Amino acid sequence: MDSKPLSQLLRLLELVKAQPFTTLDARSLSIMNCAQRISELRKQGHPIDTTYTIQTDEHGHAHRVALYVWNPQQKRQAELWQ
């Protein structure tokens, strides 16, 4: 799987449009700096909301992680950055 930032952006954009996902879910797709990639997508104008949830990792440890959700009703993110 390609780990270049552009490839990661495209994978995240596909994923968030299809379903909500967490930081741990993104890591399973070899996206280690998910928050940075989400920030870049928001700067491009993509309407992505963030909430927080508890998710257990593969070792049984609970973590507070970001949950990213596609929200087309949200004000365009690019406008918020100006």
C-alpha positions as CSV (number, residue, x, y, z in Angstrom):
1,M,0.0,0.0,0.0
2,D,1.4,3.4,-1.0
3,S,2.3,5.6,2.0
4,K,2.8,8.9,0.1
5,P,0.7,11.8,1.4
6,L,-1.4,12.1,-1.8
7,S,-2.2,8.5,-1.8
8,Q,-3.2,8.6,1.9
9,L,-5.4,11.6,1.2
10,L,-7.2,9.8,-1.6
11,R,-7.7,6.7,0.6
12,L,-9.0,8.8,3.5
13,L,-11.4,10.7,1.3
14,E,-12.9,7.5,-0.1
15,L,-13.1,6.0,3.4
16,V,-14.8,9.0,5.1
17,K,-17.3,9.4,2.3
18,A,-18.2,5.7,2.7
19,Q,-18.4,5.4,6.5
20,P,-17.2,7.0,9.7
21,F,-13.8,5.8,10.8
22,T,-11.3,6.2,13.7
23,T,-7.6,6.9,13.9
24,L,-7.0,3.3,14.6
25,D,-9.0,2.3,11.5
26,A,-6.8,4.6,9.5
27,R,-3.6,3.0,10.9
28,S,-4.8,-0.3,9.6
29,L,-4.7,1.4,6.1
30,S,-1.0,2.4,6.8
31,I,-2.0,6.0,7.5
32,M,0.0,6.9,10.6
33,N,-0.7,10.7,10.7
34,C,-4.4,10.7,10.2
35,A,-5.0,14.1,11.9
36,Q,-2.6,15.9,9.5
37,R,-4.2,14.2,6.4
38,I,-7.8,15.2,7.7
39,S,-6.6,18.8,8.2
40,E,-5.3,18.9,4.6
41,L,-8.7,17.5,3.3
42,R,-10.5,20.2,5.4
43,K,-8.3,22.9,3.9
44,Q,-9.4,21.7,0.5
45,G,-13.0,22.2,1.5
46,H,-14.2,18.7,2.4
47,P,-16.9,18.7,5.2
48,I,-15.4,16.3,7.8
49,D,-16.6,16.4,11.4
50,T,-14.6,15.0,14.3
51,T,-15.9,13.6,17.5
52,Y,-14.2,11.3,20.0
53,T,-14.9,7.7,21.1
54,I,-13.2,4.9,22.9
55,Q,-11.9,2.0,20.8
56,T,-10.0,-1.1,21.8
57,D,-6.8,-1.9,19.9
58,E,-5.6,-5.3,18.8
59,H,-3.9,-5.8,22.2
60,G,-7.1,-5.2,24.2
61,H,-6.1,-1.6,25.3
62,A,-8.8,1.0,25.3
63,H,-7.9,4.4,23.6
64,R,-9.7,7.7,23.2
65,V,-9.6,8.2,19.5
66,A,-10.9,10.6,16.9
67,L,-13.9,9.5,14.9
68,Y,-14.2,11.2,11.5
69,V,-17.5,11.6,9.8
70,W,-18.5,13.0,6.4
71,N,-21.1,15.8,6.9
72,P,-22.3,17.5,3.7
73,Q,-24.6,19.8,5.7
74,Q,-21.6,21.4,7.4
75,K,-20.3,24.8,6.3
76,R,-17.5,24.3,3.7
77,Q,-14.3,23.8,5.7
78,A,-12.2,25.9,3.2
79,E,-14.3,29.0,4.2
80,L,-13.3,28.5,7.9
81,W,-9.6,28.6,7.0
82,Q,-9.7,32.0,5.4
